[in-house]
Amino acid sequence: SVTSIGEGAFIDCSSLTSVIIPGSVTSIGSEAFRSCRSLTSVTIPNSVTAIERDTFSDCSSLTSVTIPGSVTSIGRDAFTDCSSLTSVTIPASVTSIGEGAFRDCSSLTTITVDGSNTAYTSYKGVLFNKEMTVLIEYPGNKKGRYKIPNSVTKIGSMAFYGCHSLTSVTIPNGVTEIESFAFTDCSSLTSVAIPNSVTAIDKRAFSGCNSLTGITVKGNTYYSSDDGILFNHNKTALLLYPRGKTGGYTIPNSVISIGNVAFAGCSSLTSIIIPNSVTSIGDGAFVYCSSLTSIIIPNSVTSIGDRAFDDCSSLTSIIIPNSVTSIGDRAFDDCSSLTSVTIGNSVTSIGESAFSDCSSLTSITIPNSVTSIGDRAFAYCRSLTSVIIPNSVTSIGVGAFAGCSSLTSIIIPNSVTSIGRKAFEDCFFLKNVIVGWARPLSIPIKVFHANSDTLHRTLHVPIGTKALYEATIDWKKFGTIKERGVIVQPSPISLSRGSFTVSLAFPEEGAFTATFDVTLPQKFTLDAATTKLAASLANTYNLHITPKGSGVWSFDIEPKATRSTSANDFREILEVAYTVDKSLADGNYELKVQNLTLTLSDGTLIREEEIILPVTFKSATDVK
């Protein structure tokens, strides 16, 4: 005969109405009857010694249960969400009851404990430890006001969880600790007074209290309050902003940190002003603030925690200042109205799913300080059409841009040493992939999804590397492989005068703009009078040369009007001329083209940080 019922044995048997457990059964596994929503009653035989975690959770039709005297332990969430259960009796044998064992039992009005039980007791239908120093479970359907007995020193985890009919609670002066989720989802609770004895309040103690408008603290050496908002004693940390408060709020100048989940779920918060004193924004600080449309993060902030602004669905723009060095996981996840983001130039890492599901975000500029883009960082940003990955980035995480269905091109610089699986999966309109490696990088399977997708895409590779990519299994699947890039070549150099040409290769038709700096060594002088555009561009492009000092000259090349060109091969665009001082010594010198940015007609960019041109002078005898 059956001696045990395994874990999840009857899970989700939604049509099961009754069950008879034979006396041979000694153990019932965790989640054994979870979500059996038609189960109305169950009798547990005297042979069973333990009711495990989630054994009867979400049995929403269960109206009664008999716990036999053989049971010694009731696991965490054992009867959670049994919304039809009206009463329960704990036998004398039970010595252990897990957190939230009867959580969210919305019809439960009383919990009774056998008087001979040595570990637990009940008073007015509320479950306590035997000494009545810990309040363990308050029945979910007890209504009105409640005064906690004076003997209580701790309000346990989930003690009042989901008590929607609780309208007020009096916490006595002896209480020192309020544990996690103690009053979560007490939706009718409007105010709470914290006595001066309390030394510890968990950050999630009042989560989900949507009607809570004020927390009052007086004479406490650990906590304080101002306008119903909970702070630490010195008001340097904002700990909890009640969910029921409406409108905007200005954080006091004394605050240095915004605590974890401090404003979580404040759906009526419309605006927030953060002072320059704040240095950190905690995990989940503004999660689910669905009415918050804008926020200014001051330059004093150095870190933005995980999920800090997750699901702020009305937030339209965000500027991350230069002081911030890291953006936490899911920091702006599912900010569906976010259209623009400015990331400061001190950020070194973008966390996992930091901007995932920001479905209105159209473009993003990643600063040169960033070295890693986390897993799914921009996944399913369906409106994102372009992104610039700087040369500082070394890793692109798993699924980093997956589902960016409007992305048409991507430039991956040669600084990248690893790309995670499915990094560009489901980027259905991605047509151009531009890479900068002189030797093809080894990448996982399906970085760009199925082979059929890559067949319709063009891979753009550096000058002279096409054959290498065509011979590499990871890259040869692209339908078309083309070379593109920048070449700087000297023309023959006389002893008194020299020149070099800048040539470009790119396959797209249309006009372009180019900006770059030219750095000449000492005793070299730019000859602006004879520096000129190539003959093919002279009539259709403008050239602007600006001295920047210390031998550096800035060049700007732009079209005079919109024009189209079908030239797909190398084209010379510019001849830079220079003169040499007669006192120049023999030796080797370097001319540099730096910070080159070429913007093509399709909006994509080619960037080169520095191109060095060596020049050797063997004799100065002929210098005029």
C-alpha positions in Angstrom: 0.0 0.0 0.0 1.0 3.7 -0.4 3.3 5.0 2.3 4.2 8.4 0.8 2.7 11.0 -1.6 5.5 12.6 -3.6 6.3 16.2 -4.2 3.7 17.8 -6.6 1.9 14.5 -7.0 -1.6 16.1 -7.5 -0.4 19.6 -8.4 -2.9 21.6 -10.5 -5.5 18.8 -10.5 -8.2 21.5 -10.8 -11.1 19.0 -11.1 -10.2 17.0 -8.0 -13.0 17.5 -5.5 -12.1 15.1 -2.7 -9.2 12.8 -1.6 -9.0 10.0 0.9 -5.5 9.5 2.3 -5.1 6.0 3.8 -3.5 5.4 7.2 -0.5 3.8 5.6 0.8 7.2 4.4 3.5 8.7 6.6 4.7 11.6 4.5 3.1 14.1 2.1 5.6 15.9 -0.1 5.8 19.6 -0.7 3.3 21.0 -3.2 1.5 17.6 -3.3 -2.0 19.2 -3.7 -1.0 22.7 -4.7 -3.7 24.5 -6.8 -6.3 21.7 -6.5 -8.9 24.4 -6.7 -11.9 22.2 -6.5 -10.8 20.3 -3.5 -13.3 21.1 -0.7 -12.1 19.0 2.3 -9.3 16.7 3.2 -8.7 14.4 6.2 -5.0 13.8 7.1 -4.5 10.4 8.8 -2.8 10.0 12.2 0.2 8.4 10.4 1.4 11.6 8.9 4.0 13.6 10.9 4.7 16.6 8.7 2.8 18.9 6.3 5.4 20.2 4.0 5.9 23.5 2.2 3.0 24.5 -0.1 1.3 21.1 0.4 -2.2 22.6 0.1 -1.4 26.1 -1.1 -4.0 27.7 -3.5 -6.6 25.1 -2.7 -9.2 27.8 -3.0 -12.3 25.7 -2.3 -10.9 24.0 0.8 -13.3 24.9 3.6 -11.9 22.7 6.4 -8.9 20.6 7.3 -8.2 18.3 10.2 -4.6 18.3 11.3 -4.1 15.1 13.4 -2.2 14.8 16.6 0.6 13.0 14.9 1.8 16.1 12.9 4.8 17.8 14.4 5.6 20.4 11.7 3.6 22.6 9.3 5.8 24.0 6.5 6.1 27.4 5.0 3.1 28.5 3.0 1.5 25.1 3.7 -2.1 26.5 3.4 -1.4 29.9 1.8 -4.2 31.2 -0.5 -6.8 28.7 0.8 -9.4 31.5 0.4 -12.4 29.4 1.6 -10.7 28.1 4.8 -12.6 29.7 7.8 -10.9 28.1 10.8 -8.0 25.9 11.7 -7.0 24.0 14.9 -3.3 23.4 15.7 -2.9 20.1 17.8 -0.7 19.8 20.8 1.9 17.8 18.8 3.0 20.7 16.5 6.3 22.1 17.4 7.2 24.0 14.2 5.1 26.3 12.0 6.7 27.8 8.9 6.4 31.5 7.8 3.1 32.3 6.1 1.6 28.9 6.7 -1.9 30.4 6.6 -1.0 33.5 4.5 -3.7 35.1 2.3 -6.5 32.8 3.7 -9.0 35.6 3.1 -11.9 33.8 4.9 -9.9 32.7 8.0 -11.3 34.3 11.1 -9.7 32.2 13.9 -6.7 30.0 14.6 -7.1 27.7 17.6 -4.2 26.0 19.4 -4.6 23.1 21.7 -4.0 24.3 25.3 -1.5 21.6 26.0 0.8 22.6 23.1 4.2 23.6 24.5 5.4 25.7 21.5 2.3 27.8 20.5 -0.8 29.4 21.8 -3.7 31.5 20.5 -5.4 34.5 21.9 -8.6 35.9 20.5 -8.0 33.7 17.4 -4.5 35.0 16.8 -1.5 32.7 16.7 1.5 33.4 19.0 4.5 31.5 20.3 3.8 30.0 23.8 5.2 32.9 25.7 3.2 35.4 23.5 6.3 37.3 22.7 6.1 36.7 19.0 2.9 37.4 17.0 3.1 34.7 14.3 -0.2 34.8 12.3 -3.2 37.1 12.3 -6.3 35.5 10.5 -6.9 37.0 7.1 -10.6 37.8 7.7 -10.5 39.4 11.1 -12.0 42.8 10.7 -11.5 46.3 12.1 -9.0 47.4 14.7 -6.5 45.4 16.6 -4.3 46.1 19.6 -1.3 43.8 19.8 -0.8 42.4 23.4 1.8 44.2 25.6 3.8 40.9 25.9 4.8 40.9 22.2 8.4 41.9 21.4 8.4 40.8 17.7 5.9 40.9 14.9 6.9 37.9 12.8 7.4 37.6 9.1 4.1 37.7 7.1 2.2 38.0 10.4 -0.6 40.2 9.0 0.1 39.4 5.3 -3.1 40.0 3.2 -5.3 41.1 6.1 -7.4 43.3 3.9 -10.0 44.0 6.6 -7.5 45.3 9.1 -8.2 49.0 9.4 -5.8 49.9 12.2 -3.2 48.3 14.5 -1.7 49.4 17.8 1.9 48.4 18.3 2.8 48.3 22.0 6.0 49.9 23.4 7.6 46.5 24.0 7.9 45.6 20.4 11.5 45.8 19.1 11.3 44.1 15.7 8.9 44.1 12.7 10.0 41.4 10.3 9.7 41.1 6.5 6.2 41.3 4.9 4.7 41.7 8.4 1.9 44.0 7.1 2.2 43.3 3.3 -1.1 43.9 1.4 -3.0 45.2 4.4 -5.0 47.3 1.9 -7.3 49.0 4.4 -4.5 50.1 6.8 -4.3 53.9 6.7 -1.8 54.8 9.4 0.8 53.2 11.7 2.5 54.5 14.8 6.0 53.1 15.6 6.8 53.1 19.3 10.1 54.1 20.7 11.1 50.5 21.5 11.4 49.4 17.9 15.0 48.9 16.7 14.5 47.0 13.5 11.9 47.4 10.7 12.4 45.3 7.6 12.3 47.3 4.3 9.3 45.2 3.1 7.3 45.2 6.3 4.6 47.5 4.8 4.8 46.7 1.1 1.5 46.7 -0.7 -0.3 48.8 1.9 -2.0 50.9 -0.8 -4.1 53.0 1.6 -1.3 53.8 4.0 -0.8 57.5 4.0 1.3 58.1 7.2 3.8 56.5 9.5 4.4 58.2 12.8 7.5 57.9 14.9 8.1 59.7 18.2 11.0 59.4 20.7 12.7 56.6 18.8 16.5 56.5 18.7 16.6 54.4 15.5 13.8 55.9 13.4 12.1 59.2 12.7 9.2 60.4 10.6 8.4 63.6 8.7 5.1 64.2 7.0 4.2 60.6 7.4 7.4 59.3 5.8 9.8 56.9 7.5 13.5 57.8 7.9 16.4 56.6 10.0 16.9 58.7 13.1 19.2 61.3 11.6 17.1 61.6 8.4 20.1 60.6 6.2 18.2 57.6 4.8 14.7 57.7 3.4 13.3 54.2 4.2 9.6 54.2 3.3 7.3 56.5 1.5 3.7 55.3 2.1 1.9 54.0 -0.9 -1.3 55.9 -0.2 0.3 59.4 -0.5 -0.5 61.3 -3.7 1.2 64.0 -5.9 4.8 65.1 -5.9 7.5 65.0 -3.3 10.7 66.8 -2.5 13.3 64.7 -0.6 14.9 66.6 2.3 18.5 67.8 1.8 19.6 65.7 4.8 19.0 62.5 2.9 22.1 60.6 1.6 20.5 57.4 0.5 17.1 56.3 -0.9 16.5 52.9 0.6 15.7 49.7 -1.1 12.0 49.7 -2.2 11.5 53.1 -0.5 8.9 54.3 -3.0 8.0 50.8 -4.4 4.4 50.7 -5.7 3.6 54.4 -5.1 1.4 54.5 -8.1 0.1 58.0 -7.3 3.5 59.6 -7.1 3.7 62.0 -10.0 7.0 63.7 -9.5 10.1 63.5 -7.3 12.9 66.0 -6.6 16.1 64.3 -5.4 18.6 66.7 -3.7 22.4 66.8 -4.4 23.0 65.2 -1.1 21.8 61.8 -2.3 24.6 59.4 -3.4 22.8 56.1 -3.8 19.4 55.0 -5.1 18.6 51.5 -3.6 17.3 48.4 -5.2 13.7 48.7 -6.3 13.6 52.2 -4.9 10.9 53.4 -7.4 9.7 50.1 -8.8 6.0 50.3 -10.0 5.7 54.1 -9.7 3.4 54.0 -12.7 2.5 57.8 -12.6 6.0 59.1 -12.4 6.7 60.9 -15.7 10.1 62.3 -15.2 13.0 62.3 -12.7 16.3 64.2 -12.5 19.1 62.2 -11.0 21.6 64.7 -9.4 25.4 64.5 -10.1 25.9 63.4 -6.5 24.5 59.9 -7.2 27.1 57.2 -7.9 25.0 54.0 -8.1 21.5 53.1 -9.3 20.4 49.8 -7.7 18.8 46.7 -9.2 15.2 47.4 -10.4 15.4 51.0 -9.2 12.9 52.2 -11.7 11.5 48.9 -13.0 8.0 49.2 -14.5 7.8 53.0 -14.2 5.4 52.9 -17.2 4.9 56.6 -17.5 8.6 57.6 -17.4 9.4 59.2 -20.7 13.1 60.3 -20.4 16.0 59.8 -18.1 19.5 61.4 -17.8 22.0 59.4 -15.9 24.7 61.8 -14.7 28.4 61.5 -15.1 28.8 60.6 -11.4 27.0 57.3 -11.8 29.4 54.3 -12.3 27.0 51.4 -12.5 23.4 50.7 -13.6 21.9 47.8 -11.8 20.1 44.8 -13.1 16.6 45.6 -14.4 17.1 49.2 -13.4 14.7 50.5 -16.1 13.1 47.3 -17.1 9.7 47.6 -18.7 9.6 51.4 -18.7 7.3 51.2 -21.7 7.1 55.0 -22.3 10.8 55.7 -22.1 11.8 57.3 -25.5 15.3 58.7 -24.7 18.1 57.8 -22.3 21.4 59.7 -21.7 24.1 57.6 -20.0 26.9 59.5 -18.2 30.5 58.9 -19.2 31.5 57.3 -15.9 29.2 54.2 -16.2 31.3 51.1 -16.6 28.7 48.4 -16.6 25.1 48.1 -17.8 23.4 45.4 -15.7 21.3 42.5 -16.8 17.9 43.5 -18.4 18.7 47.1 -17.4 16.6 48.5 -20.3 14.8 45.4 -21.4 11.2 45.8 -22.7 11.6 49.6 -23.0 9.3 49.4 -26.1 9.3 53.1 -26.9 13.1 53.6 -26.8 14.3 54.6 -30.3 18.0 55.2 -29.8 20.7 54.8 -27.2 24.3 56.1 -27.0 26.6 54.1 -24.8 29.6 56.1 -23.5 33.2 55.1 -23.9 33.4 54.3 -20.2 31.3 51.2 -20.5 33.1 47.9 -20.6 30.3 45.4 -20.4 26.7 45.2 -21.6 24.8 42.7 -19.4 22.6 39.8 -20.4 19.3 41.0 -22.0 20.3 44.6 -21.3 18.3 46.0 -24.2 16.2 42.9 -25.1 12.8 43.6 -26.7 13.4 47.3 -27.1 11.2 47.0 -30.2 11.5 50.6 -31.3 15.3 50.8 -31.1 16.6 51.6 -34.6 20.2 52.3 -33.9 22.8 51.8 -31.2 26.5 52.8 -31.0 28.7 50.3 -29.1 32.0 52.1 -28.2 35.5 50.8 -28.4 35.6 50.4 -24.6 33.1 47.5 -24.6 34.7 44.1 -24.2 31.6 41.9 -23.6 28.1 41.8 -24.9 25.8 39.5 -22.8 23.4 36.7 -23.7 20.4 38.1 -25.5 21.7 41.7 -25.0 19.7 43.0 -28.0 17.3 40.1 -28.6 13.9 41.1 -29.9 15.0 44.6 -31.1 12.9 44.1 -34.1 13.4 47.6 -35.5 17.2 47.5 -35.4 18.6 47.8 -38.9 22.3 47.9 -38.3 24.8 47.3 -35.6 28.5 48.2 -35.3 30.6 45.9 -33.1 34.1 47.3 -32.4 37.3 45.3 -32.2 37.5 45.8 -28.5 34.7 43.2 -28.0 36.2 39.8 -27.0 33.0 37.9 -26.2 29.4 37.9 -27.4 26.7 35.9 -25.6 24.3 33.5 -27.2 21.3 34.9 -29.0 22.7 38.4 -28.5 20.8 39.6 -31.6 18.1 37.0 -31.8 14.8 38.0 -33.4 16.2 41.3 -34.8 14.1 40.7 -37.9 15.1 43.9 -39.7 18.8 43.8 -39.0 20.4 44.1 -42.4 24.0 45.3 -41.8 26.4 43.9 -39.2 29.7 45.9 -39.0 32.6 44.4 -37.2 36.1 45.6 -36.5 38.2 42.5 -35.9 41.3 41.9 -38.0 40.9 38.3 -37.2 37.3 36.9 -36.9 36.1 36.5 -33.4 34.8 33.1 -32.4 31.1 33.4 -31.4 28.5 31.0 -30.0 25.9 29.4 -32.2 22.8 31.5 -33.0 24.2 34.9 -32.0 22.3 36.2 -34.9 19.6 33.4 -34.7 19.0 31.0 -37.5 21.1 30.6 -40.7 18.2 31.7 -42.8 18.4 35.1 -41.1 22.1 35.7 -41.8 21.6 34.8 -45.5 19.7 38.0 -46.0 22.2 40.2 -44.1 25.4 41.9 -45.1 28.6 41.5 -43.0 31.0 44.5 -43.2 34.5 43.6 -42.3 37.8 45.6 -42.1 39.9 46.2 -45.2 41.8 43.1 -46.3 39.9 40.6 -44.1 37.1 39.4 -46.3 38.9 36.1 -47.2 39.4 35.3 -43.5 35.7 35.8 -42.7 34.6 33.8 -45.7 36.7 30.9 -44.4 35.4 31.1 -40.8 32.3 28.9 -39.9 30.9 31.5 -37.5 30.8 34.2 -40.1 30.7 32.7 -43.6 26.9 32.1 -43.2 26.2 35.8 -44.0 24.7 36.2 -47.4 27.1 39.0 -48.4 30.5 40.0 -47.0 32.0 43.3 -47.9 35.0 45.3 -46.8 34.7 48.8 -45.4 36.9 51.1 -43.4 39.6 53.8 -43.5 43.0 53.9 -45.1 45.6 56.6 -44.6 48.5 56.4 -47.0 51.5 58.7 -47.6 52.3 60.0 -51.0 56.1 60.4 -51.8 57.5 62.8 -49.3 60.1 65.4 -50.3 62.4 66.8 -47.7 60.7 70.2 -47.6 57.1 69.2 -48.1 54.9 66.1 -47.7 51.4 64.9 -48.0 49.2 62.0 -47.2 45.8 60.9 -48.4 42.8 59.7 -46.5 40.7 57.1 -48.4 37.5 55.4 -47.3 35.6 52.3 -48.4 31.9 51.7 -47.7 29.2 50.0 -49.6 26.2 52.2 -49.0 25.1 54.7 -51.6 24.5 58.3 -50.5 26.2 61.2 -49.0 28.4 61.1 -45.9 30.0 63.4 -43.3 33.4 63.0 -41.7 35.1 64.6 -38.8 38.6 63.8 -37.5 41.7 65.4 -36.0 45.2 65.5 -37.6 48.2 65.7 -35.2 51.6 66.7 -36.6 54.8 66.3 -34.7 57.0 69.3 -33.8 58.5 71.2 -36.7 55.7 70.0 -39.0 53.2 72.7 -40.1 49.9 72.1 -41.8 49.8 73.7 -45.2 46.2 74.7 -45.3 46.5 76.5 -48.6 47.3 73.3 -50.5 45.3 70.8 -48.4 42.4 69.9 -50.5 39.5 67.6 -51.1 39.8 64.9 -53.8 38.8 66.0 -57.2 35.7 63.8 -57.2 34.4 65.6 -54.1 35.6 69.1 -54.6 32.3 70.4 -56.2 29.9 68.6 -53.9 31.5 68.7 -50.4 32.7 71.4 -48.1 36.0 71.2 -46.2 36.5 73.1 -42.9 39.9 73.1 -41.1 40.2 74.5 -37.6 43.4 74.8 -35.6 43.1 73.3 -32.1 46.6 74.1 -30.9 49.7 72.0 -30.1 50.0 70.8 -33.6 46.4 69.5 -33.8 44.0 70.4 -36.6 40.3 69.6 -36.7 38.7 68.6 -40.1 35.1 68.6 -41.0 33.8 67.3 -44.4 30.1 67.6 -45.2 28.0 67.6 -48.4 26.9 70.8 -49.9 23.5 69.3 -50.6 21.9 65.8 -50.4 23.4 63.8 -53.2 23.6 60.1 -54.1 26.6 58.1 -55.2 27.0 54.6 -56.4 30.7 54.3 -55.7 31.2 51.2 -53.6 35.0 50.9 -53.8 37.8 52.9 -52.1 37.6 56.6 -52.8 40.1 59.2 -52.0 38.5 62.0 -50.1 41.3 64.3 -49.0 45.0 65.2 -49.5 46.5 66.7 -46.4 49.6 68.8 -47.1 52.3 69.8 -44.6 55.7 71.6 -44.6 58.8 70.8 -42.6 61.0 73.1 -40.7 64.6 73.3 -42.1 66.0 72.4 -38.7 64.2 69.0 -38.6 66.7 66.3 -37.6 66.9 63.0 -39.4 64.8 60.2 -37.9 61.4 58.6 -37.7 58.3 60.6 -37.0 54.6 59.9 -36.6 51.6 61.7 -38.2 48.3 60.8 -36.6 44.7 60.8 -37.7 42.6 60.6 -34.6 38.9 60.5 -33.5 37.6 59.8 -37.0 33.8 59.5 -37.2 32.3 58.8 -40.6 28.5 59.1 -40.7 26.9 57.3 -43.6 23.6 58.1 -45.4 21.8 55.2 -43.5 22.8 56.7 -40.2 25.4 54.2 -39.3 28.9 55.2 -38.2 32.5 54.1 -38.8 34.9 55.1 -36.1 38.6 55.0 -35.8 40.3 56.1 -32.6 43.7 56.5 -34.0 45.6 55.8 -37.3 49.4 56.3 -37.1 51.3 57.2 -40.2 55.1 56.6 -39.9 57.4 59.0 -41.8 61.2 58.6 -42.1 63.5 61.5 -42.9 67.0 60.3 -43.9 68.6 63.7 -44.8 67.9 67.4 -44.6 70.5 68.6 -47.0 68.0 69.6 -49.7 65.6 71.5 -47.3 65.1 75.0 -48.5 
